[in-house]
Amino acid sequence: MDTPEAAQGGLRLQQGIEYAEREKARRTVVCNFIGQPGPEPGMFYGRQGYVPPRTMATMTAVAEDEEGTTVLLELHHQQSSSAIDVEDTLCPNTILIVKEPFFKATGDGAYGISVDHVSDIVWLNPTDPRIPPRWRDEDCEAEASSVLRGRGNMATNNSQWATAERLYSQAVQAAKTPDEKELALLNRSLANLRLQRPEKALEDAMNASKGGRLVEKGLFREARALYELAKFTESVERWRRLVRAYPLNTDARAELRRSLERVKEEYTGRYNFVSMYEQARANPPMIDCATYKGPVAVRRVHGQDKGLFTTKAVKAGELLICEKAFAYNQNQCK
């Protein structure tokens, strides 16, 4: 049996195979998957597997290739968020492409396809021409952008943000007019904000306003995304534009005041430490404040490594730096 290396072929997500049959299929996958044709060199087609997906350290599901051979599919480094349901990401019969896949040994001695980066997987729409002929639904017609956007709105109402983002993405692709594309982009921007993807949310909001028209919802999305990216000065500029153009928008006024507080913290180091303490006691302890860098600098010490130094004489009790923790672990016990 050949050593499993980068495979080329296809996967599709399904349901309904018995556990013993699935284990047998996984044991034979090493030889069956080598050399399967893919859409492009170094790519692997796939369809979601036979059992409901689950999340432990990774998202896992059983998938099949075009020949019906099943394999364990492992998605690593996926976003961990209460806004994402694993079954929103790995829906049955979803067809996908894995870029430059490789087989990885699992704990039970079998093999699975490992996806180590979120950009290494491509989700295909039902009408995508790259779908293999045997998986193509000839009766499937492309849905109108407005229909897809309506389905996305239903998912949004149910807080199914991953599903909403996928449907809004399809609505963007199906858009026939600039107005349809603008609406889909703005809705997807909101979904990306809820999924804690501010960069994508900002990109969508800015693309929606490329026509030069001042859109209330678009400015709001831009300002919120900039705030989440800790670009508070730019966020303030957007909020001010929004308040001037739409003076009755009370939410924008409240957000402007909040952004101005962050700018003051960023430049002066003046914090409401009582408020920060109360936020730190919440679950999770997400503190809403800006980073302050005082009279300090990182310098290299001759013959040693880098260190943190003051750039001027400071007094006892003077604030030098205030920054959010890179990561935290909270004890859930009461």
N, C-alpha and C positions, 0 to 999 in steps of 0.2 A: 504494500500500500504506500502511495506517495506521501511525502511530508506535506501537510497542508500549507499552502502559501497564498499569495494574493489571488483571489478567485474572480471570475467574470461570469455573470449570469443573472438570475432574477429571484426576487422574493415577494411573497404576498402573504398578508395576515389573514388567518381564518379561525374557525372554531370547530370543535366537535370530535377530535380524534382521541382515542383512548390513550391513557398514560403509557401503557406497555408498548403500544404501537409507536408512540412518539419517541420513546427511549430507543427502540430498535432503529427507527429512522435516523436518529441522531448519531447512533454508532456507525452507520454506513455512509454518513454524509461526506466523509473525507474524500473518498474516491468519486462520488457522484457529482460533487460540485466543481472539481477541477476542470477547467477548460470550457465551462458553459459560456456561450456568447453573450456579450453585454452591449448596451447602447453605444458605448465608446470604450476605447482601450482603458483598462484599469478600473472599470465600473462594473457594478453587480446589480442586476434587477432583483426586486423582491416583493413579496406580498405577505402581509402580517399573518402570524401563525395560528395554530389550532386551539390554543387555550387562551383564556383572558390574560392580558398582560399584568405584571405586578412590579412593584418598586421596592427594592431593598437598598443596596448601595448603588444599583443601576436600575434602569427600566429594562425589563426582559419580556420577551414574547417568543412564541414559536412561529416560524415563517416557512414558506415553501418556495421552491424555484419553479421554473416553467415545466420541469419534468415531474413535479409533484413530490420531490424530495424535501423533507422537512429539516430544519436546522434551528438551533437556538439563536436568537438575535438579541444582542446585549447593547444597549445605548448608555454609554458612560457620560459623566459630566453634564447631565441634563439639568435644567433649572429645577431647583427644589422650591416649590411655592405652594401655598394653600390654594392659589388661584388656578392651579393646573391639576387636572385629574389625569392619571396615566392613561385611562381609556379614551380621553380626548385626543391624546397624542398617538396611541397605537390602536386605532379602530380596526375591527375586523374588515377584511377585504381591501384594506388600504394598500396601494401599490407604491413602491419606493425604489430609489436607486441609492446604492452605497458606493461612494467613491473609494477606490483603492482599498477594498476590504481585505481582511486577513483573518484566518482561523486562529482561535485562542483556546487553549485547553481549559476545561471547566473543572470544578472541584471533584466531580464524579468520574473523571477520566475521559469524558466525551469532548466534543469540540463545538464551538459556537462562533458566529461571526461577531466580531467586536467592532463597535463604532466609538472611537475615542474622542471625536470632536463634533460639535453640533453642526459644523459646516460640511461634514462628510456625508450627510444624508440629504437626499432630494425627494420631497413628497410630490407625487404626480396626481394631477387632477384626472377625473374619470375620462375626459376627452383628450388627454395629452397624446400626441402622435407617437411618443416614445414607448407607450404601453405595448407589450408583446401582443400579437394578433389573437392568441388563444385566451387572453385575459380581457380582450376588448369587448365591451358591450355595444354591439352594433345598433341597438335600439336607444342607446343613451344619447340624448341631445344636449347641447350646451345650454345651460340655464342662463336666462337674462341676468344682467348685473343687478337689476332692482330686486329680482327674486332671491338671488344669493345674499344680497344685503339685508333683505327682510329676514332670511333664516339666521344670518349673523346677529341681527337685532334680538331675535328670540333667544339665542344662546347668551347674548349679553344680559338680557333680563333675568336669566337663570344663573348668572355669574360663571358661565362656562367660557372662560376667556380664551383658552387655547382653541376651542372649536370656533369661537367667534373670529379669532385672528385668521384661522384657515379659510373660513367662508368669505371674510372681507378681502383676503388675498385673491381668491377666485373672482370676486366681484370686480376687483381692480383689473384683472386680466380680461374679463368679459365686457368691460365698459366700452360703449360705442360712442359716447359723447364726453366732452370735457367735464360737464356737470356730474355725470355718473361716476367718472373716475375721481373727481374731487370728493364726493360724498363717501365713496368707499375708502379713500385714503384717510379722511378724517375719522371715520369709524375705526379703521385699523389702528390709527394713532392712539385712540382711547384704549383699545384692547392691549396694545403694547405697553402702555403706561401701567395698566393693571397687572401685566405679566412682568413688571419690573424690567422693562427693556427701553429705557429712556432714549438711547441713541436712535433706535428704530422709530420710536414715537416722534422724535424731533424730525427725522428725515421724512416721514410721512406727512407731517403737518406742513413742512416747508415745501414739499412737492405739491401739496394741495393748493398752495398759494402762489405757485409759479406764474399764474395768469395775471398777477398784479392786483387782483381784487382783494380788498380788505374783508376777510371773513371772520366774524366774531368767534366761531368755534375753532377756526384754525389758529388764531392768535392765542386763544386760551390754551390749546394743546401745546403750542410752541413754548409759551411761558412756563407751563407746568413741567415740560420735559427739561428745559434749561434749569429749572429749580432742582429737579431730581439729579441732574448732572453736576450740581453745586456750582453752576455758572450764574451766581446770584445777581451780579451787575447786569448781565444781559437779560436775565429774567425780569428785573425791575423795568428795563427799557420796554419790554413787550407789554408788561402790565400797564404801564403808563399810556402806551399807545392804545391799548384796549379800553382803558377808562375814558380817555379823551373821545374815542370814537363811539363808545357805548356807555354813557354816564350812568345808566340805570342798572348796570350789571354789578350788583352788590357783592357777588362772589369774587369778581375781579378786584374790587376795592379791598376786600379782606386779604386776598392773596398778595396784593401790592404791599400792604402793611407788614405781612409776614416776611416777604422778601427783603424789605427795607431793614428789618431786624437782623436778618442774616448778613446783610452788607455791613451793618454797624459792627456786628461781632467780628466779621472778617478783617476789618480795617482797624478796629480799636481794641479788640479783646475784651470788651465789656459784655459779660454774660449775666443772664438771670440764673444763677446757680441753684436757687430754690426750685425753679421750674425744671431745670435739668435733673435734679435729684428725684423729683416726682416722676419724670418720664423714665428714669432708670429703674424705678420700682415696678413699672408696667411689664406686661408679658405679651409680646417680646419687648425688651428694653431698647426701643428705637428712639434715640434722642434726636430731636430736630434742632440742629444748630450748625453753624459754620465753623470751618477750621481757621484758627488764628495762628500766625507765625510771627513771633516777636523778634527781639534783637538776637537771633541765633543763626548760625550757619554751619553746614557740614564741611569739614576740612580734613585733609589727610595729614596724619602725623608722620614725621620723618622716621622711617624705619619701622613703622607700625601701620595699622589700618586706619579707617576713617573714624572721626569723632565729632561730637556736637559741641560747638563753642559759642560763647556770647560774643557779640560784635561791638559791645560798649559796656561801660560799667553799669551794673544793675544793683538794685536794692533788694534786701531780704523781703520776700513776699511778692515780688514783682512777677507777673505772669509771663512766662517765656514762650509757651506753646500750648495749644489746646486743640486736640484732634480726636475724631471718633475712632473707636477701636476697629482694627482691620477685621477681626473676627471675635466672636464671644461664644461662651458655652454657659447656658443658664441652667441652674439646678431647678427642676420642676417641682421638687418636694416643698410642701407648705410647712 
